[in-house]
C-alpha cells in the first residue's frame, strides 16, 4: 500500500496515476468527491479526463471500505482522496472513528491512497474546522502506519518518507 500526501495542487493525483499505471492492467479509481458546486464539477471533470479509460471508476463519497473490498483483486486501486472523504463523513454526520477503522480493516495492500497534509499551519479558530484538521491528521497517521510506502509531494516532486 502506498500513501501519497502533500499540499493542495502538489501533484499527488498525477503521481498516483503514474504509479498505478506501472502496477498492471486491472486498475480502479475510487473517487470520493461529489459535485456540490461549479468548482468541484470542473475539478472532477479534469480528473476524469486525466485518467481517461485506463481505470474502472467507482464513485463513492462515503462507503469506500465496501468499494475497497470489492476491488481487492485488482492490480492497483487509487483512492482519491481522504481529504474529501473525511469532509463527506462530517457533512453526512457519520461516525468518523468507525468509518476509519472499517477502511483500515478493508485495505488489502493494492491501494494507492491520496490525502492532503492540512495541519502544518496555524490552529483553526472555528471548532468544526479544528475537528476536521485533527481528524485528518489522525486518519493520515493511521494510514501511514499501515502503508508500505509513504510519499510526500512538494511542488510536483515525490519525497519518500517511508
TIVO-2410 file (N, C-alpha, C; in nm, 3 decimals):
# residues 162
REC num residu      c1      c2      c3 atome chaine
REC   1      X   0.084  -0.118   0.000     N      A
REC   1      X   0.000   0.000   0.000    CA      A
REC   1      X   0.089   0.124   0.000     C      A
REC   2      X   0.045   0.223  -0.076     N      A
REC   2      X   0.120   0.348  -0.086    CA      A
REC   2      X   0.030   0.462  -0.044     C      A
REC   3      X   0.079   0.547   0.044     N      A
REC   3      X   0.009   0.668   0.085    CA      A
REC   3      X   0.083   0.786   0.025     C      A
REC   4      X   0.008   0.870  -0.047     N      A
REC   4      X   0.065   0.991  -0.107    CA      A
REC   4      X  -0.001   1.110  -0.041     C      A
REC   5      X   0.080   1.193   0.021     N      A
REC   5      X   0.029   1.311   0.089    CA      A
REC   5      X   0.102   1.434   0.040     C      A
REC   6      X   0.052   1.550   0.076     N      A
REC   6      X   0.115   1.675   0.036    CA      A
REC   6      X   0.013   1.786   0.036     C      A
REC   7      X   0.054   1.901  -0.010     N      A
REC   7      X  -0.034   2.017  -0.013    CA      A
REC   7      X  -0.127   2.017  -0.133     C      A
REC   8      X  -0.216   2.113  -0.134     N      A
REC   8      X  -0.310   2.131  -0.244    CA      A
REC   8      X  -0.234   2.157  -0.374     C      A
REC   9      X  -0.272   2.086  -0.479     N      A
REC   9      X  -0.214   2.102  -0.613    CA      A
REC   9      X  -0.064   2.073  -0.616     C      A
REC  10      X  -0.020   1.979  -0.535     N      A
REC  10      X   0.122   1.945  -0.530    CA      A
REC  10      X   0.160   1.832  -0.624     C      A
REC  11      X   0.062   1.775  -0.695     N      A
REC  11      X   0.089   1.667  -0.789    CA      A
REC  11      X   0.056   1.529  -0.737     C      A
REC  12      X  -0.018   1.522  -0.628     N      A
REC  12      X  -0.050   1.392  -0.564    CA      A
REC  12      X  -0.127   1.299  -0.658     C      A
REC  13      X  -0.234   1.349  -0.717     N      A
REC  13      X  -0.320   1.264  -0.801    CA      A
REC  13      X  -0.248   1.220  -0.927     C      A
REC  14      X  -0.174   1.310  -0.989     N      A
REC  14      X  -0.098   1.274  -1.109    CA      A
REC  14      X   0.005   1.168  -1.079     C      A
REC  15      X   0.074   1.183  -0.965     N      A
REC  15      X   0.173   1.084  -0.925    CA      A
REC  15      X   0.106   0.949  -0.896     C      A
REC  16      X  -0.010   0.951  -0.833     N      A
REC  16      X  -0.084   0.827  -0.805    CA      A
REC  16      X  -0.119   0.756  -0.936     C      A
REC  17      X  -0.162   0.831  -1.036     N      A
REC  17      X  -0.194   0.771  -1.166    CA      A
REC  17      X  -0.070   0.706  -1.228     C      A
REC  18      X   0.042   0.775  -1.223     N      A
REC  18      X   0.166   0.721  -1.279    CA      A
REC  18      X   0.204   0.590  -1.210     C      A
REC  19      X   0.194   0.589  -1.078     N      A
REC  19      X   0.226   0.466  -1.004    CA      A
REC  19      X   0.133   0.352  -1.042     C      A
REC  20      X   0.004   0.381  -1.047     N      A
REC  20      X  -0.095   0.277  -1.077    CA      A
REC  20      X  -0.075   0.219  -1.216     C      A
REC  21      X  -0.038   0.303  -1.311     N      A
REC  21      X  -0.018   0.256  -1.449    CA      A
REC  21      X   0.098   0.157  -1.458     C      A
REC  22      X   0.189   0.162  -1.362     N      A
REC  22      X   0.303   0.070  -1.363    CA      A
REC  22      X   0.274  -0.060  -1.288     C      A
REC  23      X   0.155  -0.072  -1.229     N      A
REC  23      X   0.124  -0.187  -1.143    CA      A
REC  23      X   0.054  -0.302  -1.214     C      A
REC  24      X   0.004  -0.281  -1.334     N      A
REC  24      X  -0.069  -0.387  -1.404    CA      A
REC  24      X  -0.186  -0.329  -1.479     C      A
REC  25      X  -0.262  -0.416  -1.544     N      A
REC  25      X  -0.370  -0.368  -1.632    CA      A
REC  25      X  -0.506  -0.358  -1.565     C      A
REC  26      X  -0.524  -0.424  -1.452     N      A
REC  26      X  -0.653  -0.415  -1.381    CA      A
REC  26      X  -0.642  -0.306  -1.277     C      A
REC  27      X  -0.689  -0.187  -1.315     N      A
REC  27      X  -0.675  -0.069  -1.230    CA      A
REC  27      X  -0.812  -0.009  -1.203     C      A
REC  28      X  -0.830   0.037  -1.081     N      A
REC  28      X  -0.956   0.102  -1.044    CA      A
REC  28      X  -0.925   0.234  -0.975     C      A
REC  29      X  -1.023   0.320  -0.977     N      A
REC  29      X  -1.011   0.453  -0.917    CA      A
REC  29      X  -1.137   0.477  -0.835     C      A
REC  30      X  -1.121   0.490  -0.703     N      A
REC  30      X  -1.233   0.523  -0.616    CA      A
REC  30      X  -1.233   0.674  -0.596     C      A
REC  31      X  -1.335   0.737  -0.650     N      A
REC  31      X  -1.348   0.883  -0.643    CA      A
REC  31      X  -1.442   0.918  -0.529     C      A
REC  32      X  -1.394   0.999  -0.435     N      A
REC  32      X  -1.475   1.033  -0.318    CA      A
REC  32      X  -1.548   1.166  -0.333     C      A
REC  33      X  -1.517   1.242  -0.436     N      A
REC  33      X  -1.573   1.378  -0.450    CA      A
REC  33      X  -1.716   1.376  -0.501     C      A
REC  34      X  -1.793   1.471  -0.452     N      A
REC  34      X  -1.927   1.497  -0.504    CA      A
REC  34      X  -1.928   1.638  -0.561     C      A
REC  35      X  -2.001   1.656  -0.669     N      A
REC  35      X  -2.005   1.785  -0.739    CA      A
REC  35      X  -2.107   1.879  -0.673     C      A
REC  36      X  -2.067   1.938  -0.562     N      A
REC  36      X  -2.156   2.029  -0.489    CA      A
REC  36      X  -2.160   2.169  -0.550     C      A
REC  37      X  -2.057   2.204  -0.627     N      A
REC  37      X  -2.054   2.339  -0.686    CA      A
REC  37      X  -1.977   2.335  -0.818     C      A
REC  38      X  -1.974   2.448  -0.887     N      A
REC  38      X  -1.910   2.454  -1.019    CA      A
REC  38      X  -1.761   2.422  -1.012     C      A
REC  39      X  -1.694   2.473  -0.909     N      A
REC  39      X  -1.551   2.449  -0.897    CA      A
REC  39      X  -1.523   2.299  -0.882     C      A
REC  40      X  -1.605   2.230  -0.802     N      A
REC  40      X  -1.585   2.086  -0.784    CA      A
REC  40      X  -1.622   2.010  -0.911     C      A
REC  41      X  -1.724   2.053  -0.982     N      A
REC  41      X  -1.758   1.988  -1.110    CA      A
REC  41      X  -1.641   1.997  -1.208     C      A
REC  42      X  -1.578   2.112  -1.213     N      A
REC  42      X  -1.463   2.133  -1.301    CA      A
REC  42      X  -1.346   2.045  -1.258     C      A
REC  43      X  -1.321   2.037  -1.130     N      A
REC  43      X  -1.213   1.954  -1.077    CA      A
REC  43      X  -1.236   1.806  -1.109     C      A
REC  44      X  -1.359   1.759  -1.089     N      A
REC  44      X  -1.395   1.620  -1.119    CA      A
REC  44      X  -1.375   1.591  -1.268     C      A
REC  45      X  -1.421   1.682  -1.353     N      A
REC  45      X  -1.407   1.663  -1.498    CA      A
REC  45      X  -1.259   1.654  -1.536     C      A
REC  46      X  -1.177   1.740  -1.478     N      A
REC  46      X  -1.032   1.737  -1.505    CA      A
REC  46      X  -0.973   1.601  -1.467     C      A
REC  47      X  -1.008   1.551  -1.349     N      A
REC  47      X  -0.955   1.421  -1.304    CA      A
REC  47      X  -1.002   1.308  -1.395     C      A
REC  48      X  -1.128   1.312  -1.439     N      A
REC  48      X  -1.179   1.208  -1.530    CA      A
REC  48      X  -1.103   1.210  -1.662     C      A
REC  49      X  -1.079   1.330  -1.714     N      A
REC  49      X  -1.005   1.342  -1.840    CA      A
REC  49      X  -0.861   1.292  -1.824     C      A
REC  50      X  -0.801   1.322  -1.710     N      A
REC  50      X  -0.663   1.283  -1.686    CA      A
REC  50      X  -0.646   1.131  -1.683     C      A
REC  51      X  -0.740   1.060  -1.624     N      A
REC  51      X  -0.725   0.914  -1.617    CA      A
REC  51      X  -0.786   0.843  -1.737     C      A
REC  52      X  -0.877   0.909  -1.810     N      A
REC  52      X  -0.934   0.851  -1.932    CA      A
REC  52      X  -1.001   0.718  -1.905     C      A
REC  53      X  -0.983   0.626  -1.999     N      A
REC  53      X  -1.047   0.495  -1.988    CA      A
REC  53      X  -0.952   0.390  -1.932     C      A
REC  54      X  -0.842   0.434  -1.875     N      A
REC  54      X  -0.740   0.340  -1.825    CA      A
REC  54      X  -0.774   0.282  -1.689     C      A
REC  55      X  -0.882   0.333  -1.627     N      A
REC  55      X  -0.922   0.290  -1.494    CA      A
REC  55      X  -1.072   0.263  -1.490     C      A
REC  56      X  -1.110   0.163  -1.414     N      A
REC  56      X  -1.252   0.147  -1.380    CA      A
REC  56      X  -1.279   0.245  -1.266     C      A
REC  57      X  -1.377   0.332  -1.286     N      A
REC  57      X  -1.405   0.434  -1.184    CA      A
REC  57      X  -1.524   0.393  -1.100     C      A
REC  58      X  -1.507   0.405  -0.969     N      A
REC  58      X  -1.614   0.382  -0.872    CA      A
REC  58      X  -1.632   0.514  -0.798     C      A
REC  59      X  -1.748   0.575  -0.812     N      A
REC  59      X  -1.777   0.699  -0.741    CA      A
REC  59      X  -1.845   0.664  -0.609     C      A
REC  60      X  -1.773   0.688  -0.500     N      A
REC  60      X  -1.824   0.651  -0.367    CA      A
REC  60      X  -1.779   0.755  -0.265     C      A
REC  61      X  -1.868   0.845  -0.228     N      A
REC  61      X  -1.829   0.952  -0.137    CA      A
REC  61      X  -1.820   0.914   0.010     C      A
REC  62      X  -1.880   0.802   0.051     N      A
REC  62      X  -1.885   0.768   0.194    CA      A
REC  62      X  -1.840   0.624   0.221     C      A
REC  63      X  -1.900   0.528   0.158     N      A
REC  63      X  -1.880   0.385   0.190    CA      A
REC  63      X  -1.762   0.326   0.113     C      A
REC  64      X  -1.644   0.385   0.130     N      A
REC  64      X  -1.531   0.340   0.049    CA      A
REC  64      X  -1.475   0.205   0.094     C      A
REC  65      X  -1.496   0.166   0.219     N      A
REC  65      X  -1.447   0.036   0.264    CA      A
REC  65      X  -1.508  -0.077   0.182     C      A
REC  66      X  -1.635  -0.067   0.153     N      A
REC  66      X  -1.701  -0.168   0.070    CA      A
REC  66      X  -1.644  -0.172  -0.071     C      A
REC  67      X  -1.617  -0.055  -0.128     N      A
REC  67      X  -1.558  -0.049  -0.261    CA      A
REC  67      X  -1.418  -0.109  -0.260     C      A
REC  68      X  -1.340  -0.080  -0.156     N      A
REC  68      X  -1.205  -0.135  -0.144    CA      A
REC  68      X  -1.211  -0.288  -0.140     C      A
REC  69      X  -1.304  -0.343  -0.065     N      A
REC  69      X  -1.317  -0.489  -0.057    CA      A
REC  69      X  -1.352  -0.548  -0.194     C      A
REC  70      X  -1.446  -0.484  -0.265     N      A
REC  70      X  -1.487  -0.534  -0.397    CA      A
REC  70      X  -1.371  -0.532  -0.498     C      A
REC  71      X  -1.276  -0.443  -0.478     N      A
REC  71      X  -1.167  -0.425  -0.574    CA      A
REC  71      X  -1.036  -0.487  -0.527     C      A
REC  72      X  -1.041  -0.574  -0.429     N      A
REC  72      X  -0.919  -0.629  -0.368    CA      A
REC  72      X  -0.837  -0.715  -0.465     C      A
REC  73      X  -0.897  -0.765  -0.571     N      A
REC  73      X  -0.823  -0.849  -0.666    CA      A
REC  73      X  -0.759  -0.768  -0.779     C      A
REC  74      X  -0.780  -0.639  -0.781     N      A
REC  74      X  -0.722  -0.554  -0.886    CA      A
REC  74      X  -0.573  -0.536  -0.863     C      A
REC  75      X  -0.500  -0.501  -0.969     N      A
REC  75      X  -0.357  -0.476  -0.958    CA      A
REC  75      X  -0.328  -0.349  -0.879     C      A
REC  76      X  -0.411  -0.248  -0.899     N      A
REC  76      X  -0.393  -0.120  -0.829    CA      A
REC  76      X  -0.528  -0.052  -0.813     C      A
REC  77      X  -0.549   0.005  -0.695     N      A
REC  77      X  -0.672   0.079  -0.666    CA      A
REC  77      X  -0.631   0.214  -0.607     C      A
REC  78      X  -0.662   0.320  -0.681     N      A
REC  78      X  -0.637   0.454  -0.629    CA      A
REC  78      X  -0.759   0.497  -0.550     C      A
REC  79      X  -0.737   0.551  -0.432     N      A
REC  79      X  -0.846   0.613  -0.355    CA      A
REC  79      X  -0.812   0.762  -0.348     C      A
REC  80      X  -0.895   0.843  -0.410     N      A
REC  80      X  -0.868   0.986  -0.420    CA      A
REC  80      X  -0.993   1.063  -0.382     C      A
REC  81      X  -1.002   1.125  -0.268     N      A
REC  81      X  -0.894   1.133  -0.171    CA      A
REC  81      X  -0.953   1.129  -0.030     C      A
REC  82      X  -0.866   1.107   0.066     N      A
REC  82      X  -0.906   1.100   0.206    CA      A
REC  82      X  -0.956   1.235   0.258     C      A
REC  83      X  -0.900   1.342   0.207     N      A
REC  83      X  -0.938   1.477   0.249    CA      A
REC  83      X  -1.086   1.502   0.221     C      A
REC  84      X  -1.126   1.470   0.099     N      A
REC  84      X  -1.265   1.487   0.059    CA      A
REC  84      X  -1.355   1.389   0.132     C      A
REC  85      X  -1.308   1.264   0.146     N      A
REC  85      X  -1.386   1.162   0.215    CA      A
REC  85      X  -1.418   1.204   0.358     C      A
REC  86      X  -1.318   1.255   0.429     N      A
REC  86      X  -1.341   1.299   0.567    CA      A
REC  86      X  -1.443   1.413   0.570     C      A
REC  87      X  -1.433   1.506   0.478     N      A
REC  87      X  -1.532   1.613   0.469    CA      A
REC  87      X  -1.672   1.558   0.447     C      A
REC  88      X  -1.682   1.454   0.364     N      A
REC  88      X  -1.812   1.390   0.340    CA      A
REC  88      X  -1.866   1.326   0.467     C      A
REC  89      X  -1.778   1.262   0.544     N      A
REC  89      X  -1.822   1.199   0.669    CA      A
REC  89      X  -1.876   1.304   0.765     C      A
REC  90      X  -1.810   1.418   0.774     N      A
REC  90      X  -1.859   1.527   0.860    CA      A
REC  90      X  -1.992   1.581   0.807     C      A
REC  91      X  -2.000   1.600   0.677     N      A
REC  91      X  -2.121   1.655   0.615    CA      A
REC  91      X  -2.242   1.565   0.639     C      A
REC  92      X  -2.222   1.434   0.622     N      A
REC  92      X  -2.331   1.337   0.639    CA      A
REC  92      X  -2.345   1.289   0.784     C      A
REC  93      X  -2.266   1.348   0.874     N      A
REC  93      X  -2.273   1.317   1.018    CA      A
REC  93      X  -2.252   1.167   1.045     C      A
REC  94      X  -2.148   1.112   0.985     N      A
REC  94      X  -2.114   0.972   1.005    CA      A
REC  94      X  -2.012   0.960   1.118     C      A
REC  95      X  -1.999   0.842   1.173     N      A
REC  95      X  -1.906   0.814   1.281    CA      A
REC  95      X  -1.766   0.801   1.221     C      A
REC  96      X  -1.685   0.903   1.239     N      A
REC  96      X  -1.553   0.909   1.176    CA      A
REC  96      X  -1.464   0.794   1.222     C      A
REC  97      X  -1.462   0.767   1.350     N      A
REC  97      X  -1.374   0.663   1.403    CA      A
REC  97      X  -1.414   0.526   1.350     C      A
REC  98      X  -1.543   0.497   1.350     N      A
REC  98      X  -1.591   0.368   1.299    CA      A
REC  98      X  -1.562   0.353   1.151     C      A
REC  99      X  -1.583   0.460   1.074     N      A
REC  99      X  -1.559   0.454   0.929    CA      A
REC  99      X  -1.409   0.440   0.901     C      A
REC 100      X  -1.326   0.509   0.978     N      A
REC 100      X  -1.180   0.496   0.962    CA      A
REC 100      X  -1.137   0.353   0.991     C      A
REC 101      X  -1.186   0.296   1.101     N      A
REC 101      X  -1.149   0.160   1.137    CA      A
REC 101      X  -1.196   0.059   1.033     C      A
REC 102      X  -1.314   0.082   0.979     N      A
REC 102      X  -1.367  -0.006   0.874    CA      A
REC 102      X  -1.278   0.000   0.750     C      A
REC 103      X  -1.236   0.121   0.712     N      A
REC 103      X  -1.148   0.135   0.596    CA      A
REC 103      X  -1.015   0.066   0.621     C      A
REC 104      X  -0.954   0.090   0.736     N      A
REC 104      X  -0.826   0.028   0.767    CA      A
REC 104      X  -0.833  -0.124   0.761     C      A
REC 105      X  -0.942  -0.181   0.808     N      A
REC 105      X  -0.960  -0.326   0.806    CA      A
REC 105      X  -0.980  -0.379   0.664     C      A
REC 106      X  -1.034  -0.297   0.575     N      A
REC 106      X  -1.065  -0.340   0.438    CA      A
REC 106      X  -0.943  -0.337   0.346     C      A
REC 107      X  -0.841  -0.262   0.382     N      A
REC 107      X  -0.726  -0.244   0.294    CA      A
REC 107      X  -0.653  -0.377   0.273     C      A
REC 108      X  -0.623  -0.408   0.145     N      A
REC 108      X  -0.559  -0.535   0.113    CA      A
REC 108      X  -0.414  -0.520   0.068     C      A
REC 109      X  -0.368  -0.397   0.041     N      A
REC 109      X  -0.230  -0.376   0.002    CA      A
REC 109      X  -0.211  -0.330  -0.141     C      A
REC 110      X  -0.316  -0.335  -0.222     N      A
REC 110      X  -0.305  -0.291  -0.362    CA      A
REC 110      X  -0.344  -0.145  -0.380     C      A
REC 111      X  -0.365  -0.074  -0.270     N      A
REC 111      X  -0.417   0.062  -0.276    CA      A
REC 111      X  -0.306   0.167  -0.288     C      A
REC 112      X  -0.338   0.272  -0.360     N      A
REC 112      X  -0.258   0.394  -0.366    CA      A
REC 112      X  -0.353   0.502  -0.316     C      A
REC 113      X  -0.327   0.553  -0.197     N      A
REC 113      X  -0.421   0.642  -0.131    CA      A
REC 113      X  -0.368   0.785  -0.134     C      A
REC 114      X  -0.454   0.876  -0.176     N      A
REC 114      X  -0.419   1.018  -0.186    CA      A
REC 114      X  -0.484   1.092  -0.070     C      A
REC 115      X  -0.406   1.180  -0.006     N      A
REC 115      X  -0.458   1.262   0.103    CA      A
REC 115      X  -0.384   1.394   0.104     C      A
REC 116      X  -0.429   1.487   0.184     N      A
REC 116      X  -0.363   1.617   0.197    CA      A
REC 116      X  -0.305   1.630   0.337     C      A
REC 117      X  -0.199   1.707   0.348     N      A
REC 117      X  -0.145   1.750   0.476    CA      A
REC 117      X  -0.203   1.888   0.502     C      A
REC 118      X  -0.290   1.899   0.600     N      A
REC 118      X  -0.354   2.029   0.626    CA      A
REC 118      X  -0.319   2.084   0.764     C      A
REC 119      X  -0.249   2.009   0.845     N      A
REC 119      X  -0.224   2.051   0.981    CA      A
REC 119      X  -0.086   2.111   1.004     C      A
REC 120      X  -0.025   2.166   0.900     N      A
REC 120      X   0.110   2.218   0.914    CA      A
REC 120      X   0.113   2.370   0.932     C      A
REC 121      X  -0.003   2.429   0.952     N      A
REC 121      X  -0.009   2.574   0.970    CA      A
REC 121      X  -0.064   2.609   1.106     C      A
REC 122      X  -0.138   2.717   1.110     N      A
REC 122      X  -0.194   2.763   1.236    CA      A
REC 122      X  -0.312   2.676   1.278     C      A
REC 123      X  -0.344   2.677   1.406     N      A
REC 123      X  -0.459   2.603   1.457    CA      A
REC 123      X  -0.584   2.684   1.426     C      A
REC 124      X  -0.682   2.623   1.357     N      A
REC 124      X  -0.804   2.696   1.323    CA      A
REC 124      X  -0.881   2.742   1.447     C      A
REC 125      X  -0.942   2.859   1.438     N      A
REC 125      X  -1.021   2.912   1.548    CA      A
REC 125      X  -1.156   2.843   1.561     C      A
REC 126      X  -1.215   2.809   1.448     N      A
REC 126      X  -1.351   2.755   1.446    CA      A
REC 126      X  -1.348   2.605   1.480     C      A
REC 127      X  -1.438   2.562   1.566     N      A
REC 127      X  -1.436   2.425   1.622    CA      A
REC 127      X  -1.451   2.317   1.515     C      A
REC 128      X  -1.540   2.336   1.418     N      A
REC 128      X  -1.560   2.233   1.316    CA      A
REC 128      X  -1.436   2.217   1.230     C      A
REC 129      X  -1.374   2.328   1.194     N      A
REC 129      X  -1.251   2.322   1.115    CA      A
REC 129      X  -1.139   2.258   1.194     C      A
REC 130      X  -1.130   2.290   1.322     N      A
REC 130      X  -1.029   2.230   1.409    CA      A
REC 130      X  -1.050   2.078   1.417     C      A
REC 131      X  -1.174   2.036   1.433     N      A
REC 131      X  -1.205   1.893   1.436    CA      A
REC 131      X  -1.163   1.826   1.307     C      A
REC 132      X  -1.194   1.890   1.195     N      A
REC 132      X  -1.157   1.835   1.064    CA      A
REC 132      X  -1.006   1.816   1.053     C      A
REC 133      X  -0.930   1.919   1.086     N      A
REC 133      X  -0.784   1.914   1.076    CA      A
REC 133      X  -0.729   1.805   1.167     C      A
REC 134      X  -0.779   1.797   1.289     N      A
REC 134      X  -0.731   1.697   1.384    CA      A
REC 134      X  -0.765   1.555   1.339     C      A
REC 135      X  -0.887   1.535   1.291     N      A
REC 135      X  -0.928   1.401   1.246    CA      A
REC 135      X  -0.852   1.359   1.120     C      A
REC 136      X  -0.825   1.454   1.031     N      A
REC 136      X  -0.747   1.419   0.912    CA      A
REC 136      X  -0.605   1.381   0.953     C      A
REC 137      X  -0.550   1.451   1.049     N      A
REC 137      X  -0.418   1.413   1.100    CA      A
REC 137      X  -0.416   1.273   1.156     C      A
REC 138      X  -0.519   1.238   1.233     N      A
REC 138      X  -0.529   1.102   1.289    CA      A
REC 138      X  -0.546   0.998   1.179     C      A
REC 139      X  -0.631   1.028   1.081     N      A
REC 139      X  -0.653   0.936   0.968    CA      A
REC 139      X  -0.523   0.916   0.890     C      A
REC 140      X  -0.455   1.026   0.858     N      A
REC 140      X  -0.330   1.016   0.783    CA      A
REC 140      X  -0.226   0.935   0.860     C      A
REC 141      X  -0.217   0.957   0.990     N      A
REC 141      X  -0.120   0.883   1.072    CA      A
REC 141      X  -0.152   0.733   1.073     C      A
REC 142      X  -0.280   0.699   1.084     N      A
REC 142      X  -0.320   0.557   1.083    CA      A
REC 142      X  -0.289   0.493   0.948     C      A
REC 143      X  -0.317   0.566   0.841     N      A
REC 143      X  -0.286   0.514   0.707    CA      A
REC 143      X  -0.135   0.499   0.687     C      A
REC 144      X  -0.059   0.596   0.735     N      A
REC 144      X   0.087   0.591   0.721    CA      A
REC 144      X   0.146   0.472   0.797     C      A
REC 145      X   0.090   0.442   0.914     N      A
REC 145      X   0.138   0.325   0.990    CA      A
REC 145      X   0.114   0.196   0.912     C      A
REC 146      X   0.003   0.189   0.843     N      A
REC 146      X  -0.034   0.068   0.771    CA      A
REC 146      X   0.035   0.059   0.634     C      A
REC 147      X   0.072   0.172   0.578     N      A
REC 147      X   0.129   0.176   0.443    CA      A
REC 147      X   0.268   0.114   0.436     C      A
REC 148      X   0.298   0.055   0.322     N      A
REC 148      X   0.432   0.005   0.295    CA      A
REC 148      X   0.525   0.121   0.257     C      A
REC 149      X   0.468   0.218   0.187     N      A
REC 149      X   0.543   0.334   0.140    CA      A
REC 149      X   0.460   0.460   0.164     C      A
REC 150      X   0.526   0.569   0.204     N      A
REC 150      X   0.461   0.699   0.218    CA      A
REC 150      X   0.543   0.799   0.139     C      A
REC 151      X   0.473   0.875   0.055     N      A
REC 151      X   0.537   0.975  -0.029    CA      A
REC 151      X   0.476   1.110   0.003     C      A
REC 152      X   0.561   1.210   0.019     N      A
REC 152      X   0.517   1.348   0.043    CA      A
REC 152      X   0.549   1.428  -0.083     C      A
REC 153      X   0.446   1.484  -0.144     N      A
REC 153      X   0.464   1.559  -0.268    CA      A
REC 153      X   0.488   1.707  -0.236     C      A
REC 154      X   0.592   1.763  -0.296     N      A
REC 154      X   0.623   1.904  -0.282    CA      A
REC 154      X   0.653   1.959  -0.421     C      A
REC 155      X   0.574   2.056  -0.466     N      A
REC 155      X   0.596   2.120  -0.597    CA      A
REC 155      X   0.610   2.018  -0.710     C      A
REC 156      X   0.528   1.915  -0.704     N      A
REC 156      X   0.529   1.812  -0.808    CA      A
REC 156      X   0.638   1.708  -0.794     C      A
REC 157      X   0.716   1.715  -0.687     N      A
REC 157      X   0.825   1.621  -0.667    CA      A
REC 157      X   0.794   1.526  -0.553     C      A
REC 158      X   0.810   1.395  -0.575     N      A
REC 158      X   0.785   1.298  -0.468    CA      A
REC 158      X   0.905   1.284  -0.375     C      A
REC 159      X   0.880   1.297  -0.247     N      A
REC 159      X   0.981   1.276  -0.145    CA      A
REC 159      X   0.942   1.152  -0.065     C      A
REC 160      X   1.027   1.053  -0.060     N      A
REC 160      X   0.999   0.931   0.012    CA      A
REC 160      X   1.012   0.955   0.162     C      A
REC 161      X   0.905   0.926   0.234     N      A
REC 161      X   0.902   0.940   0.379    CA      A
REC 161      X   0.922   0.804   0.445     C      A
REC 162      X   0.861   0.705   0.387     N      A
REC 162      X   0.868   0.567   0.441    CA      A
REC 162      X   0.880   0.470   0.324     C      A
***
